[in-house]
C-alpha cells in the first residue's frame, strides 16, 4: 500500500483485497470478550474533523483504540481554527505532537490531498471525506459488506456482481468512491438518479447510468440507497420529497422485485420515508447496521496496514 489513503482510485486490486482480507481477520475481534490488539501500541492517531460526523469519527476512534494506538480527537469548532488558524498551522502543530496518522474530514474537496502532499506533515493521511469528492474508507466498508454476503469472503468474490447505487449521486462522495473501488474489484456498477442529481462528467466514471429505478434493481445483487443531501442544495433539484420518493425511493413494493440474495445498503445517516422506508431499512435483507460494525474492522485494517505492516496478520491479544 501507499503511504496515504486519499482516494479509492489509488488502490490497486491487490491493495483492496489485502485490506478486505485483513479486515476479515480483524472483524473476528468484534465477537471476542477482549476486543484489543497491541499492533499499534505507541503510535498516535489524530482525528482532524472540520465537519461534523459522529459515526465516522467514532468508528476511526474505536479502530485506533482497538489496535492500542493513542487517539487525539481534534474538532474544528471551538478550536484555534475557528479563530482563523490555517490548515498549514494546524498541520505543523500536529507534526510537533508526533502524530503517526492523521484522519481528515473536511468540507473542501482536496483538503486531505493538500495535507498529504504539502510536506507539512510526515504522518500518513487518511481521507475520511472531503467535500463532495471522496470517502474511500466508506467504499471499503461497503465493499467488505458485499464481499461477506455475495463473495463468500474470498478474493475475486465481487467479480461480475451487479451493484445499483441510487439517489443523490451529485453530492455523494460515497458514490464516487464506491464507483472507483467496485470497478477495481470487478463489479458492474449502475448509478440511478434523476438527471438533476447526476454529476457533470459522469460519462468518464467507470459505471453505467439510468434514470429508471424499476428496470435496474431486479437485476442487482446489492442496492445501495444514498441520502438526499439537502444541506448541499441551493435550488430545486426535484419537485417535491413525495415525488422523489415515488420515483427513486426503495419501499416494500420495490423490495419485492429484488432477487432472493440481494442485499439492501445505506451509508447513513438515513432519511426514513425519503429514500428508504422503515420496513425496508429494518428488513432481513438490510445490512445497514452490519455496515457500521464492518466499518470499525475496515478502518482497523487501513490503520494497521498504513502504520503496522504489509501482511494480513492479527497479533496476540492483550
C-alpha positions in Angstrom: 0.0 0.0 0.0 1.0 3.6 -0.5 1.8 5.9 2.5 -1.6 7.7 2.4 -5.2 6.7 1.6 -6.6 9.7 -0.2 -8.8 8.1 -3.0 -10.4 4.8 -3.7 -8.9 5.2 -7.2 -5.4 5.0 -5.7 -5.9 1.4 -4.6 -4.9 -1.5 -6.9 -6.9 -4.7 -6.8 -4.2 -6.3 -4.7 -4.3 -3.3 -2.3 -8.0 -3.5 -2.0 -8.1 -7.3 -1.5 -5.3 -7.0 1.1 -7.4 -4.5 3.1 -10.5 -6.7 2.8 -8.7 -9.9 3.9 -7.1 -8.1 6.8 -10.5 -6.7 7.8 -11.9 -10.2 7.7 -9.3 -11.3 10.3 -9.9 -8.2 12.4 -13.7 -8.5 12.1 -13.5 -11.6 14.4 -12.4 -9.3 17.2 -15.9 -7.8 17.4 -17.2 -11.2 18.7 -14.5 -11.6 21.4 -14.8 -10.5 25.0 -11.5 -8.6 24.7 -11.5 -6.5 21.5 -8.0 -5.2 21.7 -4.7 -6.0 19.9 -1.2 -4.4 20.7 -0.4 -3.9 17.0 -0.2 -0.1 17.1 0.9 0.4 20.7 3.0 3.6 21.0 1.5 5.1 17.8 -0.6 8.3 17.8 -3.7 8.7 15.5 -5.2 12.2 15.2 -8.9 12.6 14.1 -9.0 16.0 12.5 -12.6 16.8 11.7 -13.6 20.1 10.1 -17.1 18.7 9.5 -19.4 17.0 12.0 -19.7 13.2 11.6 -20.3 11.3 14.7 -20.5 7.9 13.0 -17.2 8.2 11.1 -15.2 9.8 13.9 -16.3 7.3 16.5 -15.6 4.4 14.0 -12.0 5.6 13.5 -11.5 6.3 17.2 -12.7 2.7 18.0 -10.5 1.3 15.3 -7.4 3.0 16.6 -8.1 2.2 20.2 -8.7 -1.5 19.4 -5.2 -1.5 17.9 -3.9 0.1 21.1 -2.9 3.4 19.5 -3.2 6.7 21.3 -6.0 8.8 19.9 -6.4 12.6 19.8 -9.7 14.0 18.6 -9.4 17.5 17.1 -12.7 19.2 16.3 -12.5 22.4 14.3 -15.4 24.0 16.2 -14.2 25.6 19.3 -10.5 25.2 18.3 -8.0 27.7 17.0 -9.4 27.0 13.5 -12.5 28.9 14.4 -10.2 31.8 15.4 -8.7 31.9 11.9 -5.8 29.4 12.2 -4.9 28.0 8.8 -4.7 24.3 7.8 -0.9 24.7 7.5 -0.6 25.9 11.1 -2.8 23.2 12.3 -0.7 20.6 10.4 2.5 21.9 11.9 1.0 21.6 15.4 0.1 18.0 14.7 3.5 17.3 13.4 5.0 18.8 16.6 2.8 16.4 18.6 4.3 13.5 16.8 1.2 12.2 15.0 1.8 9.0 13.1 -1.5 9.2 11.2 -4.0 12.0 10.6 -7.6 11.1 9.7 -9.0 14.2 7.9 -12.6 15.1 7.2 -13.1 18.5 5.5 -15.8 20.3 3.7 -13.4 21.3 0.9 -12.7 18.8 -1.8 -8.9 18.1 -2.0 -8.0 19.2 1.6 -6.6 15.8 2.6 -4.5 15.8 -0.7 -3.1 19.2 0.2 -2.2 18.0 3.7 -0.6 14.8 2.4 1.4 16.5 -0.5 2.4 19.7 1.2 5.3 18.4 3.1 3.8 19.9 6.3 3.5 16.5 8.0 5.4 13.3 7.8 2.4 11.2 9.1 0.1 9.1 7.0 -3.0 10.9 5.9 -6.4 9.1 5.6 -9.2 10.8 3.8 -12.4 10.5 5.9 -14.5 12.5 3.5 -13.6 15.7 1.6 -16.4 17.9 0.2 -18.4 16.1 -2.5 -15.2 14.4 -3.7 -14.4 11.1 -2.0 -14.8 8.9 1.1 -12.6 5.9 0.5 -13.0 4.0 3.8 -16.8 4.1 3.4 -16.3 2.5 0.0 -14.0 -0.1 1.6 -16.5 -1.0 4.3 -19.3 -1.2 1.7 -17.2 -3.5 -0.5 -16.3 -5.6 2.6 -20.0 -5.9 3.5 -20.9 -7.0 -0.1 -17.9 -9.3 -0.1 -19.1 -11.1 3.1 -22.6 -11.6 1.6 -22.0 -12.0 -2.1 -18.4 -13.1 -2.5 -18.1 -15.8 0.1 -15.3 -13.8 1.7 -12.8 -14.8 -1.0 -10.6 -12.6 -3.3 -12.4 -12.0 -6.6 -15.7 -12.6 -4.9 -17.3 -9.4 -6.4 -16.2 -10.1 -9.9 -19.3 -9.6 -12.2 -21.6 -8.7 -9.4 -24.2 -6.0 -10.2 -24.4 -3.1 -7.8 -27.0 -0.4 -8.0 -26.2 2.9 -6.3 -29.4 5.1 -6.1 -30.2 8.7 -5.3 -28.2 11.9 -4.8 -25.1 11.0 -6.8 -24.3 14.6 -7.5 -23.4 15.4 -3.9 -22.2 12.0 -2.8 -18.6 11.3 -2.1 -19.7 7.8 -1.2 -21.0 7.2 -4.7 -17.8 8.3 -6.4 -15.5 6.2 -4.1 -17.7 3.2 -4.5 -17.8 3.5 -8.2 -14.0 3.6 -8.4 -13.4 0.8 -5.9 -16.1 -1.6 -7.0 -14.9 -1.2 -10.6 -11.4 -2.2 -9.4 -12.8 -5.3 -7.7 -14.6 -6.3 -10.9 -18.2 -5.4 -10.1 -20.6 -3.8 -12.5 -21.9 -0.5 -11.1 -25.1 1.3 -12.2 -25.9 4.7 -10.9 -29.6 5.6 -10.7 -30.7 9.2 -10.1 -32.8 11.9 -11.6 -30.9 13.8 -14.3 -30.5 16.8 -12.0 -28.6 14.7 -9.5 -26.1 13.2 -11.9 -22.7 14.9 -11.9 -21.2 16.7 -14.9 -18.7 14.4 -16.5 -20.4 11.2 -15.3 -19.6 9.6 -18.7 -15.9 9.4 -17.6 -16.8 7.3 -14.5 -16.4 3.5 -14.8 -20.2 3.0 -14.5 -23.5 2.7 -16.3 -26.2 5.2 -15.6 -30.0 5.0 -15.5 -32.9 7.3 -14.6 -35.3 4.3 -14.2 -35.0 2.5 -10.8 -37.6 -0.2 -11.6 -35.6 -1.5 -14.6 -32.3 -1.7 -12.7 -32.9 -3.2 -9.2 -34.4 -6.6 -10.2 -31.1 -7.5 -11.8 -28.9 -6.1 -8.9 -27.0 -8.2 -6.3 -26.8 -5.2 -4.0 -28.8 -2.0 -3.8 -27.3 1.0 -2.1 -29.6 3.9 -1.3 -28.0 7.4 -0.9 -29.2 10.2 1.4 -30.6 13.2 -0.3 -28.1 15.9 0.9 -30.4 18.9 1.1 -27.9 20.9 3.1 -25.7 21.0 -0.1 -28.6 22.0 -2.3 -29.5 25.5 -3.4 -32.3 25.3 -5.8 -34.9 22.8 -6.9 -33.3 19.5 -7.9 -36.6 17.7 -7.8 -40.3 18.9 -7.5 -41.2 17.5 -4.0 -40.0 15.0 -1.5 -43.0 12.9 -2.2 -42.3 12.9 -5.9 -38.7 11.9 -5.3 -39.8 9.0 -3.0 -42.2 7.8 -5.7 -39.6 7.7 -8.4 -36.4 6.9 -6.5 -37.3 5.6 -3.0 -37.0 2.0 -2.0 -40.2 0.7 -0.5 -41.8 -2.7 0.2 -43.2 -2.9 -3.3 -39.9 -2.4 -4.9 -38.1 -4.6 -2.4 -40.4 -7.5 -3.5 -38.9 -7.3 -7.0 -35.4 -8.0 -5.8 -33.6 -11.3 -6.2 -33.7 -13.6 -3.1 -30.0 -13.0 -2.4 -29.9 -9.2 -3.0 -28.9 -7.1 0.0 -30.0 -3.5 0.8 -27.4 -1.0 1.9 -27.2 2.7 3.1 -24.1 4.6 4.1 -26.1 6.6 6.7 -27.5 8.7 8.1 -30.8 7.6 6.7 -33.8 9.8 6.0 -36.5 7.2 6.6 -39.5 7.7 4.3 -37.5 9.7 1.8 -35.0 7.4 0.1 -35.9 4.3 2.0 -39.0 3.2 4.0 -38.8 1.9 7.6 -40.0 -1.6 6.7 -37.1 -1.9 4.1 -34.5 -0.4 6.4 -35.4 -2.9 9.2 -36.0 -5.9 6.9 -34.0 -9.1 7.0 -32.2 -8.2 3.7 -31.0 -4.9 5.1 -27.3 -4.9 6.1 -27.2 -1.3 7.2 -26.4 -2.0 10.9 -23.8 -4.5 9.8 -22.1 -1.8 7.7 -21.4 0.1 10.9 -19.8 -2.9 12.6 -17.8 -3.7 9.5 -16.6 -0.1 9.3 -14.6 -0.5 12.5 -12.8 -3.6 11.2 -12.1 -2.0 7.8 -10.6 1.2 9.4 -8.6 -1.0 11.8 -7.2 -2.8 8.7 -6.4 0.6 7.0 -4.6 2.0 10.0 -2.8 -1.3 10.6 -1.5 -1.6 7.0 -0.5 2.1 6.8 1.3 2.1 10.2 1.9 -1.5 11.2 2.7 -3.9 8.4 2.1 -5.1 4.9 0.8 -8.6 5.6 -2.7 -9.5 6.7 -1.9 -10.7 10.2 -3.5 -10.4 13.7 -1.1 -10.3 16.6 -1.7 -11.7 20.0 -4.4 -10.5 22.4 -3.6 -8.3 25.3 
